[in-house]
Amino acid sequence: MNSASGHIQFPETMWTRVLKGRGADPDSTVRALEDLCRQYWPAIYSYVRALGLAKEDAEDASQEFVSHFILGDSLHNADPARGRLRAYMKQSIRNFLAKRHRDATRLKRGGTDEAVPLDEAAEPGIDAPPDEAYDREWAWTVMERAVTTLRDSYAARGKAAMFDFIKPSLASADELQPYAEIGLSAGVSEAQIKLEVHRARRRFADALRREVAATVAAEADIEAELRYLLTALAHE
């Protein structure tokens, strides 16, 4: 973050990566979509499961959606100005499953099998409504990406061990050992640990905002999306 202006210089957003070269560079678009789906697979799968599909069928349906999203025409109408990537992906999943359900119903019409309705009660073990399950997994993915970015920055400076000591403080100060104990383990002073924790939290906040920025249409949307995702995690 630029401490003078308080403004973060955001990297290329996920929306930009996904839409870059659409029609001009299909290979670039496919690579961006593959990366997107790989990162957000937990959210995709959790949503499909929470919508009522059994485990194996949910795995199949999730993989079918990913293939459809990557190779199909899902992006022809995609527009970052319409809102958050999280919401666009969620609606894309619902649209895909609705069509999948209709196709299955047509195939089974006149037979004895019943296609699974999308809004059927969730499977045992899926204890949240579909939208909540999806948003929570999406939030976890964003958080994990931010943690990975921060860990990599510490490792690049030869401080991976220090990151491991102070990582629990990123979620909650209550999870951290007393500074003096960490200092003894790390071989540095208590004052140094306090400074490291302060810096790590600031850098984590920056990394988290960068991750959120990659999924929204405008910088003005970042704080609202960040608050929403943190709320989704708090309801776990």
N, C-alpha and C positions, 0 to 999 in steps of 0.2 A: 504494500500500500504506500502511496505517496503521502507522507506524514504532513506535508505542507498543505495539500489540497484535500486530503482525506478521500481521494478518488482512486479507485482500483482500475488499472489498465487491463481490461478483460481480454482473454485470448479468443480465438475463433470459437464461435459457439457450436454446439452440437447441431442445432438447426442449420447453421451455415454449412457445416460439413455434410450433413445429409442431403441438402439441396444443391450443393456445389456441383456443377457439371451436369445437372439433370438435363438430358437431351444432348449435351455436348461431350460429356465424359462419363459414360455409363459405368465404366470400371471403377472410377473414383466414388461414384454414388453407392455402388454395391459394397465396396470396402467400408464406407462410412456406415451403411446400414448394418453390415455384419458386426461391426464394432459396437454399434448402439444396442443391437439385440443381445449380444454376448454380455454386455454390461448389465442390462436390465432384465435378463432372463428370470431372476428370482421374482421380480414384480409381475412379469407376464404369467409365469406358472402359478403363482399364488392367486392371481385374479381368476384364472381359469378354474382352479380348484375350488375357490370360494363360490364360484358361480354354479357349482353343483356337480362337476365331472369327477368321476372316480380317478384315483391316482394314475393308472396306466392310460386311461383315455385323456386325462389332462396333459400328460406328457406328450402324447401323440398330437393332441390339438395344439399345444404350445409350439411344438416343432413345425406343424403345418402352418401355423400363423407366421412364424419367423420366416419360413420359406416364401410364403405369400407376400409378406411385407417387403422382403428383400428383392424378390424377383417379379412381383406383380406390379400393379399400377396404383398402389396405395398412395404414392407421393404426387400423382398428377394434380390432385386438388389440395395438397398440403401447402399451408401458408403460415409462416411464423407469426404474421400479424394477427392471426386468429387466436393466439394464446399460447399456453404452456405446452411444451412437448409432452409432459406427463399426461395431460388431458387428451392430447391428440392420440397418443399411443393407446390410452384406455378405450377411447371411442372406436379406434381401429380394431381392437380386440373384440369388442362387443359386436361390431358390424360383421367381422369375420365369423364369429361363433354363431351369430344369428343365421347367416347364410349356410353355414355348415349344418346347423340344426334343420333348416328348411330342406336342404338336400337329402339329409338322412331320413327325414319324415316322408319325403316323396318316394324314396327307395323302399321304405318299409311299409308304405300304405298298402293295406290289404293283407299284411302278414301278422304275425303274433308279437313281434318285437316292438318295443316302444322306444322312440328317441328320447333322450334326456332333455327336459326343458331347461332353458338357461337359468331361470329363477327358482329352480328347485332348491330345497334346503341344502345348505353346505354339508359336505362330507364330515364325518367325525374327525376331530383334530383341527378343523378349520373353524376357529372360534370367533371370527370377526365377519361382519358383512363384507361382501365383495369389494366395494369401493375402499373400505378401511384397510382390508388386507393388501390390496394393490398399493395404496398410497404409503402404507407402512414399509413395504418392501422397497418401494421406490426410494423412500427417505433413507433407509438403511444403505442402499446402494450409493446414494449421494454422499452419505457420511463416510462410508468405507473408501470411496474414491478420494475424498479429501484427506483421510488418514494416510492412505498410501502415498499421496503426493507429498505430504509432510514427512513421512518416514524416508522417502527417497531423498528429500532435500537434506535430512540429517545424515543419511548414509553417504551422500556425496561429499559431505564435510568431515567424514570420518567420525561421526558422532552417533552411530546407530545404537550403541549401547546406552548412551544417555537418553535417547528417545524411548527405549524400552523402559527405562526407569520412570520417566515422567508421563508416558502415554496415558495411564489411568486418569491423570488430572484433566485430560481433554473432555471427558464426559462429566466428571464431578470431582470436586476437591475432596469429597468424602471418601473417594476410592483410593486416594493417594496415601502412602505411608508418611509419617512425620518427616519433614524436610531433613532433620538431623540424621535420621536413619538412612534416608536415601543418600545423603552426603557421605556417610561412612561407607556405604556399599559402592558408591561411584568414585570414591576417593577425592571428593571435592568438598568445599565448605557448604554449610547450610545456606549462607547468603547466595552462593553460586546456584544452588538448586532453586531457590526462590526466583532468581533472575531467569533461569532456564524455563521454569514453569510459566512465568509471565510471558516470555517470548513465544513459547510453544503455543499457548492459548491464542495469542494474537495472530500468529502465523496460521493456526488451524482455522480461525475465523475467516481469514483472508482466503484460504484454500477452499473452505466451504462455500463462500460467496462466489468464488470463481466457478465451482461446480454447478451451483444453482443458476448462475448467469448463463451457462451453456444450454439451459433448457427453457429459457423464457424469451419472450419476444422483444422486451425492452428492458433497459437498466432499471427503469422505474418499477418494474415488477419483482425485482430481486428480493426485497425485504419481505414483501407479502408472501411470496412463495417459500422463503426460508422459514418464516413464522409458521406457515401451514405445515411444512414437513416436520418441524420440531414438535408441533402439536400432535401430528400423526404418531410420532415415536413415543410421546408421553402417554398416549392411550393404549400402549401395548400391554 
